[in-house]
Amino acid sequence: MPAPGTYLIQENTMKQKTLSALFSCFLVLLPLSSVHATFVIQQAGELELKETPIDITVSSDGQWSFVLTAEGNIHILAANGTPLQQISGAAGFDRIEFSGGNRLILTSSKTKKIKIIVLDQVHELNNTGSPFKGPANAPVEVAVFDDFQ
């Protein structure tokens, strides 16, 4: 016959194991009882290209989409799908990624090449009626300092 203290320890250990097993089952079944979300799906638009798209990336702010085509072009589209510009010189590349604020990274799995394209925005400024010095059609370069410290 076991000593009275030994029996109590074994009984408490059994209770702990049983509670631990029940708690583990609860944790396993908890995700199954969660609420499932539903989505409302709406088509925002559709664009027909004259070239075969092979990859697409979107700018971090969602303002532009860049479509890489099998013909070696990059089509730049506005957020609403309006074509803005076409860049050539991407022949042989099969992936495109938008990186940072103004870089496109092209990669080729066949040729094992990487090409980095830096995009600089050009803005048209209407200077009609404004005073100026020099030719009216002279190019103007504006430097933006946005890293104040």
KESEMAR-421600 format. One record per residue: residue in three letters; residue number from 1; x, z, y of N, C-alpha, C in turn. Coordinates in steps of 0.2 Angstrom, whole numbers. Each point is the difference from the previous one (the first is absolute). Layout:
<rs>
{residu = Ala num = NUM nc1 = X nc3 = Z nc2 = Y cac1 = X cac3 = Z cac2 = Y cc1 = X cc3 = Z cc2 = Y}
...
</rs>
This chain:
<rs>
{residu = Met num = 1 nc1 = 4 nc3 = 0 nc2 = -6 cac1 = -4 cac3 = 0 cac2 = 6 cc1 = 4 cc3 = 0 cc2 = 6}
{residu = Pro num = 2 nc1 = -1 nc3 = -5 nc2 = 5 cac1 = 4 cac3 = 0 cac2 = 6 cc1 = -1 cc3 = 6 cc2 = 4}
{residu = Ala num = 3 nc1 = 5 nc3 = 1 nc2 = 4 cac1 = 0 cac3 = 6 cac2 = 5 cc1 = -5 cc3 = -2 cc2 = 5}
{residu = Pro num = 4 nc1 = -4 nc3 = 5 nc2 = 3 cac1 = -5 cac3 = -2 cac2 = 5 cc1 = 2 cc3 = -4 cc2 = 6}
{residu = Gly num = 5 nc1 = 6 nc3 = 1 nc2 = 2 cac1 = 3 cac3 = -4 cac2 = 6 cc1 = 1 cc3 = -7 cc2 = -2}
{residu = Thr num = 6 nc1 = 2 nc3 = -1 nc2 = -6 cac1 = 2 cac3 = -7 cac2 = -2 cc1 = -7 cc3 = -4 cc2 = 0}
{residu = Tyr num = 7 nc1 = -5 nc3 = 3 nc2 = -2 cac1 = -7 cac3 = -4 cac2 = -1 cc1 = -2 cc3 = -2 cc2 = 7}
{residu = Leu num = 8 nc1 = 1 nc3 = 5 nc2 = 5 cac1 = -3 cac3 = -2 cac2 = 7 cc1 = 4 cc3 = -5 cc2 = 3}
{residu = Ile num = 9 nc1 = 7 nc3 = 0 nc2 = -1 cac1 = 4 cac3 = -6 cac2 = 2 cc1 = -2 cc3 = -6 cc2 = -3}
{residu = Gln num = 10 nc1 = -1 nc3 = -1 nc2 = -6 cac1 = -2 cac3 = -6 cac2 = -3 cc1 = -7 cc3 = -2 cc2 = 2}
{residu = Glu num = 11 nc1 = -5 nc3 = 5 nc2 = 1 cac1 = -6 cac3 = -2 cac2 = 3 cc1 = 0 cc3 = -3 cc2 = 7}
{residu = Asn num = 12 nc1 = 4 nc3 = 3 nc2 = 4 cac1 = 1 cac3 = -2 cac2 = 7 cc1 = 3 cc3 = -7 cc2 = 0}
{residu = Thr num = 13 nc1 = 5 nc3 = -1 nc2 = -4 cac1 = 4 cac3 = -7 cac2 = -1 cc1 = -5 cc3 = -5 cc2 = -2}
{residu = Met num = 14 nc1 = -5 nc3 = 2 nc2 = -4 cac1 = -5 cac3 = -5 cac2 = -2 cc1 = -5 cc3 = -2 cc2 = 5}
{residu = Lys num = 15 nc1 = -2 nc3 = 5 nc2 = 4 cac1 = -4 cac3 = -1 cac2 = 6 cc1 = 3 cc3 = -4 cc2 = 5}
{residu = Gln num = 16 nc1 = 7 nc3 = 1 nc2 = 1 cac1 = 4 cac3 = -4 cac2 = 5 cc1 = 0 cc3 = -7 cc2 = -2}
{residu = Lys num = 17 nc1 = 1 nc3 = -1 nc2 = -7 cac1 = 1 cac3 = -7 cac2 = -2 cc1 = -7 cc3 = -4 cc2 = 0}
{residu = Thr num = 18 nc1 = -5 nc3 = 4 nc2 = -1 cac1 = -7 cac3 = -3 cac2 = 0 cc1 = -2 cc3 = -2 cc2 = 7}
{residu = Leu num = 19 nc1 = 2 nc3 = 5 nc2 = 5 cac1 = -2 cac3 = -2 cac2 = 7 cc1 = 5 cc3 = -6 cc2 = 2}
{residu = Ser num = 20 nc1 = 6 nc3 = 0 nc2 = -2 cac1 = 5 cac3 = -5 cac2 = 2 cc1 = -3 cc3 = -7 cc2 = -2}
{residu = Ala num = 21 nc1 = -2 nc3 = 0 nc2 = -7 cac1 = -3 cac3 = -6 cac2 = -2 cc1 = -6 cc3 = -2 cc2 = 3}
{residu = Leu num = 22 nc1 = -5 nc3 = 4 nc2 = 2 cac1 = -6 cac3 = -2 cac2 = 4 cc1 = 2 cc3 = -2 cc2 = 7}
{residu = Phe num = 23 nc1 = 5 nc3 = 3 nc2 = 3 cac1 = 2 cac3 = -2 cac2 = 7 cc1 = 3 cc3 = -7 cc2 = -1}
{residu = Ser num = 24 nc1 = 4 nc3 = -1 nc2 = -5 cac1 = 3 cac3 = -7 cac2 = -1 cc1 = -5 cc3 = -5 cc2 = -1}
{residu = Cys num = 25 nc1 = -5 nc3 = 1 nc2 = -4 cac1 = -6 cac3 = -5 cac2 = -1 cc1 = -4 cc3 = -1 cc2 = 7}
{residu = Phe num = 26 nc1 = -1 nc3 = 5 nc2 = 4 cac1 = -3 cac3 = 0 cac2 = 6 cc1 = 4 cc3 = -5 cc2 = 5}
{residu = Leu num = 27 nc1 = 7 nc3 = 1 nc2 = 0 cac1 = 4 cac3 = -4 cac2 = 4 cc1 = 0 cc3 = -8 cc2 = -2}
{residu = Val num = 28 nc1 = 0 nc3 = -1 nc2 = -7 cac1 = 0 cac3 = -7 cac2 = -2 cc1 = -7 cc3 = -3 cc2 = 1}
{residu = Leu num = 29 nc1 = -6 nc3 = 4 nc2 = 0 cac1 = -6 cac3 = -3 cac2 = 1 cc1 = -2 cc3 = 0 cc2 = 7}
{residu = Leu num = 30 nc1 = 3 nc3 = 3 nc2 = 5 cac1 = -1 cac3 = 0 cac2 = 7 cc1 = 0 cc3 = -7 cc2 = 3}
{residu = Pro num = 31 nc1 = 5 nc3 = -4 nc2 = -1 cac1 = 0 cac3 = -7 cac2 = 3 cc1 = -6 cc3 = -4 cc2 = -3}
{residu = Leu num = 32 nc1 = -2 nc3 = 1 nc2 = -6 cac1 = -6 cac3 = -4 cac2 = -3 cc1 = -6 cc3 = 2 cc2 = 4}
{residu = Ser num = 33 nc1 = -1 nc3 = 6 nc2 = 3 cac1 = -6 cac3 = 2 cac2 = 3 cc1 = 0 cc3 = -2 cc2 = 7}
{residu = Ser num = 34 nc1 = 5 nc3 = -3 nc2 = 3 cac1 = 1 cac3 = -1 cac2 = 7 cc1 = -5 cc3 = -5 cc2 = 2}
{residu = Val num = 35 nc1 = -2 nc3 = -1 nc2 = 7 cac1 = -4 cac3 = -5 cac2 = 2 cc1 = 3 cc3 = -6 cc2 = 1}
{residu = His num = 36 nc1 = -3 nc3 = -6 nc2 = -2 cac1 = 3 cac3 = -6 cac2 = 0 cc1 = -2 cc3 = -4 cc2 = 6}
{residu = Ala num = 37 nc1 = 4 nc3 = -3 nc2 = 4 cac1 = -1 cac3 = -3 cac2 = 6 cc1 = -3 cc3 = -7 cc2 = -1}
{residu = Thr num = 38 nc1 = -4 nc3 = -3 nc2 = 4 cac1 = -2 cac3 = -7 cac2 = -1 cc1 = 3 cc3 = -3 cc2 = 7}
{residu = Phe num = 39 nc1 = 0 nc3 = -7 nc2 = -1 cac1 = 2 cac3 = -4 cac2 = 6 cc1 = -5 cc3 = -5 cc2 = 2}
{residu = Val num = 40 nc1 = -1 nc3 = -1 nc2 = 6 cac1 = -4 cac3 = -5 cac2 = 3 cc1 = 5 cc3 = -6 cc2 = 1}
{residu = Ile num = 41 nc1 = -1 nc3 = -6 nc2 = -3 cac1 = 4 cac3 = -5 cac2 = 0 cc1 = -3 cc3 = -6 cc2 = 4}
{residu = Gln num = 42 nc1 = 4 nc3 = -2 nc2 = 5 cac1 = -2 cac3 = -5 cac2 = 5 cc1 = 6 cc3 = -5 cc2 = 0}
{residu = Gln num = 43 nc1 = -2 nc3 = -7 nc2 = 0 cac1 = 6 cac3 = -4 cac2 = 1 cc1 = 1 cc3 = -1 cc2 = 8}
{residu = Ala num = 44 nc1 = 6 nc3 = 1 nc2 = 2 cac1 = 1 cac3 = -1 cac2 = 7 cc1 = 1 cc3 = -7 cc2 = 2}
{residu = Gly num = 45 nc1 = 2 nc3 = -4 nc2 = -4 cac1 = 1 cac3 = -7 cac2 = 2 cc1 = 4 cc3 = -4 cc2 = -6}
{residu = Glu num = 46 nc1 = 1 nc3 = -6 nc2 = 1 cac1 = 3 cac3 = -4 cac2 = -5 cc1 = 3 cc3 = -6 cc2 = 4}
{residu = Leu num = 47 nc1 = 6 nc3 = -2 nc2 = -2 cac1 = 4 cac3 = -5 cac2 = 3 cc1 = 3 cc3 = -5 cc2 = -5}
{residu = Glu num = 48 nc1 = -1 nc3 = -6 nc2 = 1 cac1 = 2 cac3 = -5 cac2 = -4 cc1 = 7 cc3 = -3 cc2 = 3}
{residu = Leu num = 49 nc1 = 5 nc3 = 1 nc2 = -4 cac1 = 6 cac3 = -3 cac2 = 2 cc1 = 2 cc3 = -7 cc2 = -3}
{residu = Lys num = 50 nc1 = 4 nc3 = -4 nc2 = 3 cac1 = 1 cac3 = -6 cac2 = -2 cc1 = 6 cc3 = 0 cc2 = -5}
{residu = Glu num = 51 nc1 = 3 nc3 = 6 nc2 = -1 cac1 = 6 cac3 = 1 cac2 = -4 cc1 = -1 cc3 = 5 cc2 = -5}
{residu = Thr num = 52 nc1 = 3 nc3 = 1 nc2 = -5 cac1 = -1 cac3 = 5 cac2 = -6 cc1 = 3 cc3 = 6 cc2 = 2}
{residu = Pro num = 53 nc1 = -4 nc3 = 6 nc2 = 1 cac1 = 3 cac3 = 6 cac2 = 2 cc1 = 3 cc3 = 3 cc2 = -7}
{residu = Ile num = 54 nc1 = 6 nc3 = 4 nc2 = 1 cac1 = 3 cac3 = 3 cac2 = -6 cc1 = 1 cc3 = 7 cc2 = 2}
{residu = Asp num = 55 nc1 = 0 nc3 = 2 nc2 = 6 cac1 = 1 cac3 = 8 cac2 = 2 cc1 = -3 cc3 = 1 cc2 = 7}
{residu = Ile num = 56 nc1 = -2 nc3 = 6 nc2 = 1 cac1 = -2 cac3 = 2 cac2 = 7 cc1 = 2 cc3 = 7 cc2 = 1}
{residu = Thr num = 57 nc1 = 1 nc3 = 1 nc2 = 7 cac1 = 1 cac3 = 7 cac2 = 2 cc1 = -3 cc3 = 1 cc2 = 7}
{residu = Val num = 58 nc1 = -1 nc3 = 6 nc2 = 1 cac1 = -4 cac3 = 2 cac2 = 7 cc1 = 4 cc3 = 4 cc2 = 4}
{residu = Ser num = 59 nc1 = 0 nc3 = -1 nc2 = 6 cac1 = 4 cac3 = 5 cac2 = 5 cc1 = -2 cc3 = 7 cc2 = -1}
{residu = Ser num = 60 nc1 = 4 nc3 = 5 nc2 = 2 cac1 = -2 cac3 = 7 cac2 = -1 cc1 = -6 cc3 = 2 cc2 = 4}
{residu = Asp num = 61 nc1 = -1 nc3 = -4 nc2 = 6 cac1 = -6 cac3 = 2 cac2 = 4 cc1 = -6 cc3 = -4 cc2 = -2}
{residu = Gly num = 62 nc1 = 1 nc3 = -5 nc2 = -5 cac1 = -6 cac3 = -4 cac2 = -2 cc1 = -2 cc3 = -6 cc2 = 5}
{residu = Gln num = 63 nc1 = 5 nc3 = -1 nc2 = 5 cac1 = -2 cac3 = -5 cac2 = 5 cc1 = 1 cc3 = -7 cc2 = -3}
{residu = Trp num = 64 nc1 = 5 nc3 = -1 nc2 = -4 cac1 = 2 cac3 = -6 cac2 = -3 cc1 = 1 cc3 = 0 cc2 = -7}
{residu = Ser num = 65 nc1 = -2 nc3 = -6 nc2 = -3 cac1 = 2 cac3 = -2 cac2 = -7 cc1 = 5 cc3 = -5 cc2 = -1}
{residu = Phe num = 66 nc1 = 4 nc3 = 0 nc2 = -5 cac1 = 5 cac3 = -5 cac2 = -1 cc1 = -1 cc3 = -3 cc2 = -7}
{residu = Val num = 67 nc1 = -1 nc3 = -6 nc2 = 0 cac1 = -1 cac3 = -3 cac2 = -7 cc1 = 5 cc3 = -5 cc2 = -1}
{residu = Leu num = 68 nc1 = 4 nc3 = 1 nc2 = -6 cac1 = 5 cac3 = -4 cac2 = -2 cc1 = -3 cc3 = -5 cc2 = -5}
{residu = Thr num = 69 nc1 = 2 nc3 = -6 nc2 = 1 cac1 = -3 cac3 = -6 cac2 = -4 cc1 = 6 cc3 = -3 cc2 = -4}
{residu = Ala num = 70 nc1 = -3 nc3 = -3 nc2 = -5 cac1 = 5 cac3 = -4 cac2 = -5 cc1 = 4 cc3 = -5 cc2 = 3}
{residu = Glu num = 71 nc1 = -3 nc3 = -3 nc2 = 6 cac1 = 3 cac3 = -5 cac2 = 3 cc1 = 6 cc3 = 2 cc2 = 5}
{residu = Gly num = 72 nc1 = 1 nc3 = 7 nc2 = 0 cac1 = 6 cac3 = 3 cac2 = 4 cc1 = -2 cc3 = 1 cc2 = 7}
{residu = Asn num = 73 nc1 = -6 nc3 = 1 nc2 = 2 cac1 = -3 cac3 = 2 cac2 = 6 cc1 = -2 cc3 = 7 cc2 = 0}
{residu = Ile num = 74 nc1 = 0 nc3 = 3 nc2 = 6 cac1 = -3 cac3 = 7 cac2 = 1 cc1 = -6 cc3 = -1 cc2 = 6}
{residu = His num = 75 nc1 = -6 nc3 = 1 nc2 = -2 cac1 = -6 cac3 = 0 cac2 = 5 cc1 = -1 cc3 = 7 cc2 = 2}
{residu = Ile num = 76 nc1 = 0 nc3 = 0 nc2 = 7 cac1 = -2 cac3 = 6 cac2 = 3 cc1 = -7 cc3 = 0 cc2 = 3}
{residu = Leu num = 77 nc1 = -4 nc3 = 5 nc2 = -3 cac1 = -7 cac3 = 0 cac2 = 2 cc1 = -1 cc3 = 7 cc2 = 4}
{residu = Ala num = 78 nc1 = -5 nc3 = -1 nc2 = 4 cac1 = -3 cac3 = 6 cac2 = 4 cc1 = -4 cc3 = 4 cc2 = -5}
{residu = Ala num = 79 nc1 = -2 nc3 = 6 nc2 = 2 cac1 = -4 cac3 = 5 cac2 = -4 cc1 = -6 cc3 = -3 cc2 = -2}
{residu = Asn num = 80 nc1 = -3 nc3 = -5 nc2 = 4 cac1 = -7 cac3 = -3 cac2 = -2 cc1 = 1 cc3 = -6 cc2 = -4}
{residu = Gly num = 81 nc1 = 7 nc3 = -2 nc2 = -2 cac1 = 1 cac3 = -6 cac2 = -4 cc1 = 2 cc3 = -6 cc2 = 4}
{residu = Thr num = 82 nc1 = 0 nc3 = 0 nc2 = 7 cac1 = 1 cac3 = -6 cac2 = 4 cc1 = 8 cc3 = -1 cc2 = -1}
{residu = Pro num = 83 nc1 = 1 nc3 = -7 nc2 = -1 cac1 = 7 cac3 = -2 cac2 = -1 cc1 = 4 cc3 = 1 cc2 = 7}
{residu = Leu num = 84 nc1 = 6 nc3 = 3 nc2 = 0 cac1 = 3 cac3 = 1 cac2 = 7 cc1 = 6 cc3 = -5 cc2 = 0}
{residu = Gln num = 85 nc1 = 4 nc3 = 0 nc2 = -5 cac1 = 6 cac3 = -4 cac2 = 0 cc1 = 3 cc3 = -1 cc2 = -8}
{residu = Gln num = 86 nc1 = 4 nc3 = -5 nc2 = 0 cac1 = 3 cac3 = -1 cac2 = -7 cc1 = 8 cc3 = 0 cc2 = 1}
{residu = Ile num = 87 nc1 = 3 nc3 = 3 nc2 = -5 cac1 = 7 cac3 = 0 cac2 = 0 cc1 = 2 cc3 = -4 cc2 = -6}
{residu = Ser num = 88 nc1 = 5 nc3 = -4 nc2 = 1 cac1 = 3 cac3 = -4 cac2 = -6 cc1 = 7 cc3 = 3 cc2 = -2}
{residu = Gly num = 89 nc1 = 2 nc3 = -2 nc2 = -5 cac1 = 7 cac3 = 2 cac2 = -3 cc1 = 0 cc3 = 6 cc2 = -5}
{residu = Ala num = 90 nc1 = -6 nc3 = 0 nc2 = -3 cac1 = -1 cac3 = 5 cac2 = -6 cc1 = 0 cc3 = -3 cc2 = -6}
{residu = Ala num = 91 nc1 = 2 nc3 = -6 nc2 = -1 cac1 = 0 cac3 = -3 cac2 = -7 cc1 = 5 cc3 = 3 cc2 = -5}
{residu = Gly num = 92 nc1 = -3 nc3 = 1 nc2 = -6 cac1 = 4 cac3 = 4 cac2 = -5 cc1 = -1 cc3 = 7 cc2 = 0}
{residu = Phe num = 93 nc1 = -4 nc3 = 3 nc2 = 4 cac1 = -1 cac3 = 7 cac2 = 0 cc1 = -7 cc3 = 1 cc2 = -3}
{residu = Asp num = 94 nc1 = -1 nc3 = 6 nc2 = -4 cac1 = -6 cac3 = 1 cac2 = -3 cc1 = -3 cc3 = 7 cc2 = 2}
{residu = Arg num = 95 nc1 = 3 nc3 = 4 nc2 = 4 cac1 = -3 cac3 = 6 cac2 = 2 cc1 = 1 cc3 = 1 cc2 = 8}
{residu = Ile num = 96 nc1 = -5 nc3 = 3 nc2 = 3 cac1 = 1 cac3 = 2 cac2 = 7 cc1 = -3 cc3 = 7 cc2 = 1}
{residu = Glu num = 97 nc1 = 4 nc3 = 3 nc2 = 5 cac1 = -2 cac3 = 7 cac2 = 1 cc1 = 1 cc3 = 1 cc2 = 8}
{residu = Phe num = 98 nc1 = -4 nc3 = 4 nc2 = 3 cac1 = 1 cac3 = 2 cac2 = 7 cc1 = 3 cc3 = 6 cc2 = 0}
{residu = Ser num = 99 nc1 = 5 nc3 = 1 nc2 = 4 cac1 = 4 cac3 = 6 cac2 = 1 cc1 = 1 cc3 = 2 cc2 = 7}
{residu = Gly num = 100 nc1 = -1 nc3 = 6 nc2 = 1 cac1 = 1 cac3 = 3 cac2 = 7 cc1 = -5 cc3 = -3 cc2 = 5}
{residu = Gly num = 101 nc1 = 3 nc3 = -1 nc2 = 6 cac1 = -5 cac3 = -3 cac2 = 5 cc1 = 0 cc3 = -7 cc2 = 1}
{residu = Asn num = 102 nc1 = 6 nc3 = -3 nc2 = -2 cac1 = 0 cac3 = -7 cac2 = 1 cc1 = 4 cc3 = -4 cc2 = -5}
{residu = Arg num = 103 nc1 = 1 nc3 = 2 nc2 = -6 cac1 = 4 cac3 = -4 cac2 = -5 cc1 = -4 cc3 = -2 cc2 = -6}
{residu = Leu num = 104 nc1 = 1 nc3 = -6 nc2 = -2 cac1 = -3 cac3 = -3 cac2 = -6 cc1 = 6 cc3 = 0 cc2 = -5}
{residu = Ile num = 105 nc1 = -1 nc3 = 2 nc2 = -6 cac1 = 5 cac3 = -1 cac2 = -5 cc1 = -2 cc3 = -4 cc2 = -6}
{residu = Leu num = 106 nc1 = 4 nc3 = -6 nc2 = -1 cac1 = -2 cac3 = -4 cac2 = -5 cc1 = 5 cc3 = 1 cc2 = -6}
{residu = Thr num = 107 nc1 = -3 nc3 = -1 nc2 = -6 cac1 = 5 cac3 = 1 cac2 = -6 cc1 = -2 cc3 = -6 cc2 = -5}
{residu = Ser num = 108 nc1 = 5 nc3 = -2 nc2 = -3 cac1 = 0 cac3 = -5 cac2 = -5 cc1 = 2 cc3 = 3 cc2 = -7}
{residu = Ser num = 109 nc1 = -4 nc3 = 0 nc2 = -5 cac1 = 2 cac3 = 2 cac2 = -7 cc1 = 4 cc3 = -5 cc2 = -3}
{residu = Lys num = 110 nc1 = -1 nc3 = -6 nc2 = 2 cac1 = 4 cac3 = -6 cac2 = -4 cc1 = 7 cc3 = 0 cc2 = 3}
{residu = Thr num = 111 nc1 = 1 nc3 = 0 nc2 = 6 cac1 = 6 cac3 = -1 cac2 = 3 cc1 = 4 cc3 = 6 cc2 = 2}
{residu = Lys num = 112 nc1 = -4 nc3 = 6 nc2 = -1 cac1 = 3 cac3 = 6 cac2 = 2 cc1 = 3 cc3 = 1 cc2 = 7}
{residu = Lys num = 113 nc1 = -5 nc3 = -3 nc2 = 4 cac1 = 2 cac3 = 1 cac2 = 8 cc1 = -5 cc3 = 4 cc2 = 3}
{residu = Ile num = 114 nc1 = 2 nc3 = 3 nc2 = 6 cac1 = -4 cac3 = 3 cac2 = 4 cc1 = 1 cc3 = -3 cc2 = 7}
{residu = Lys num = 115 nc1 = -6 nc3 = -1 nc2 = 4 cac1 = 1 cac3 = -2 cac2 = 7 cc1 = -4 cc3 = 4 cc2 = 4}
{residu = Ile num = 116 nc1 = 3 nc3 = 2 nc2 = 6 cac1 = -4 cac3 = 5 cac2 = 4 cc1 = -1 cc3 = -4 cc2 = 7}
{residu = Ile num = 117 nc1 = -6 nc3 = 0 nc2 = 2 cac1 = -3 cac3 = -4 cac2 = 6 cc1 = -2 cc3 = 6 cc2 = 5}
{residu = Val num = 118 nc1 = 3 nc3 = -1 nc2 = 6 cac1 = -2 cac3 = 5 cac2 = 5 cc1 = -5 cc3 = -4 cc2 = 5}
{residu = Leu num = 119 nc1 = -5 nc3 = 4 nc2 = 1 cac1 = -6 cac3 = -3 cac2 = 4 cc1 = 1 cc3 = 3 cc2 = 7}
{residu = Asp num = 120 nc1 = 0 nc3 = -4 nc2 = 5 cac1 = 0 cac3 = 3 cac2 = 7 cc1 = -7 cc3 = -4 cc2 = 3}
{residu = Gln num = 121 nc1 = -4 nc3 = 4 nc2 = 3 cac1 = -6 cac3 = -2 cac2 = 3 cc1 = 2 cc3 = -4 cc2 = 7}
{residu = Val num = 122 nc1 = -4 nc3 = -5 nc2 = 1 cac1 = 1 cac3 = -3 cac2 = 7 cc1 = -7 cc3 = 0 cc2 = 3}
{residu = His num = 123 nc1 = -1 nc3 = 3 nc2 = 6 cac1 = -6 cac3 = 1 cac2 = 3 cc1 = 0 cc3 = -5 cc2 = 6}
{residu = Glu num = 124 nc1 = -6 nc3 = -3 nc2 = 1 cac1 = -1 cac3 = -4 cac2 = 6 cc1 = -2 cc3 = 4 cc2 = 6}
{residu = Leu num = 125 nc1 = 3 nc3 = 0 nc2 = 5 cac1 = -2 cac3 = 3 cac2 = 6 cc1 = -2 cc3 = -4 cc2 = 6}
{residu = Asn num = 126 nc1 = -6 nc3 = 1 nc2 = 2 cac1 = -3 cac3 = -4 cac2 = 6 cc1 = 3 cc3 = 3 cc2 = 6}
{residu = Asn num = 127 nc1 = 4 nc3 = -4 nc2 = 4 cac1 = 3 cac3 = 2 cac2 = 6 cc1 = -3 cc3 = -4 cc2 = 6}
{residu = Thr num = 128 nc1 = -6 nc3 = -3 nc2 = -1 cac1 = -3 cac3 = -4 cac2 = 5 cc1 = -2 cc3 = 4 cc2 = 6}
{residu = Gly num = 129 nc1 = 3 nc3 = -2 nc2 = 6 cac1 = -1 cac3 = 4 cac2 = 6 cc1 = 4 cc3 = 6 cc2 = 1}
{residu = Ser num = 130 nc1 = 5 nc3 = 1 nc2 = -5 cac1 = 5 cac3 = 5 cac2 = 1 cc1 = 6 cc3 = -2 cc2 = 4}
{residu = Pro num = 131 nc1 = 3 nc3 = 4 nc2 = 4 cac1 = 6 cac3 = -2 cac2 = 3 cc1 = 6 cc3 = -1 cc2 = -5}
{residu = Phe num = 132 nc1 = 4 nc3 = -5 nc2 = 1 cac1 = 6 cac3 = 0 cac2 = -5 cc1 = 6 cc3 = -3 cc2 = 4}
{residu = Lys num = 133 nc1 = 6 nc3 = 1 nc2 = -3 cac1 = 6 cac3 = -3 cac2 = 2 cc1 = 3 cc3 = -4 cc2 = -5}
{residu = Gly num = 134 nc1 = 2 nc3 = -7 nc2 = 1 cac1 = 2 cac3 = -4 cac2 = -5 cc1 = -5 cc3 = -5 cc2 = -2}
{residu = Pro num = 135 nc1 = 2 nc3 = -4 nc2 = -5 cac1 = -5 cac3 = -4 cac2 = -3 cc1 = -6 cc3 = 3 cc2 = -3}
{residu = Ala num = 136 nc1 = -6 nc3 = -3 nc2 = 1 cac1 = -6 cac3 = 3 cac2 = -2 cc1 = -1 cc3 = 0 cc2 = -8}
{residu = Asn num = 137 nc1 = 4 nc3 = -4 nc2 = -3 cac1 = -1 cac3 = 0 cac2 = -8 cc1 = 6 cc3 = 3 cc2 = -3}
{residu = Ala num = 138 nc1 = 4 nc3 = 4 nc2 = 4 cac1 = 6 cac3 = 3 cac2 = -3 cc1 = -2 cc3 = 5 cc2 = -6}
{residu = Pro num = 139 nc1 = 4 nc3 = 1 nc2 = -5 cac1 = -2 cac3 = 5 cac2 = -5 cc1 = 2 cc3 = 7 cc2 = 2}
{residu = Val num = 140 nc1 = -5 nc3 = 4 nc2 = -2 cac1 = 1 cac3 = 7 cac2 = 2 cc1 = 1 cc3 = 4 cc2 = -6}
{residu = Glu num = 141 nc1 = 5 nc3 = 5 nc2 = 0 cac1 = 1 cac3 = 4 cac2 = -6 cc1 = -2 cc3 = 7 cc2 = 2}
{residu = Val num = 142 nc1 = -4 nc3 = 4 nc2 = -4 cac1 = -2 cac3 = 7 cac2 = 2 cc1 = 3 cc3 = 4 cc2 = -6}
{residu = Ala num = 143 nc1 = 4 nc3 = 5 nc2 = 2 cac1 = 3 cac3 = 5 cac2 = -5 cc1 = -5 cc3 = 6 cc2 = 0}
{residu = Val num = 144 nc1 = -2 nc3 = 2 nc2 = -6 cac1 = -4 cac3 = 5 cac2 = -1 cc1 = 4 cc3 = 6 cc2 = -3}
{residu = Phe num = 145 nc1 = 0 nc3 = 6 nc2 = 4 cac1 = 3 cac3 = 6 cac2 = -2 cc1 = -5 cc3 = 5 cc2 = -3}
{residu = Asp num = 146 nc1 = -1 nc3 = 0 nc2 = -6 cac1 = -5 cac3 = 4 cac2 = -3 cc1 = 2 cc3 = 6 cc2 = -4}
{residu = Asp num = 147 nc1 = 7 nc3 = 2 nc2 = 0 cac1 = 3 cac3 = 5 cac2 = -4 cc1 = 3 cc3 = 6 cc2 = 5}
{residu = Phe num = 148 nc1 = -5 nc3 = 2 nc2 = 5 cac1 = 3 cac3 = 5 cac2 = 5 cc1 = 1 cc3 = 6 cc2 = -4}
{residu = Gln num = 149 nc1 = 6 nc3 = 3 nc2 = 2 cac1 = 2 cac3 = 6 cac2 = -3 cc1 = 3 cc3 = 5 cc2 = 5}
</rs>
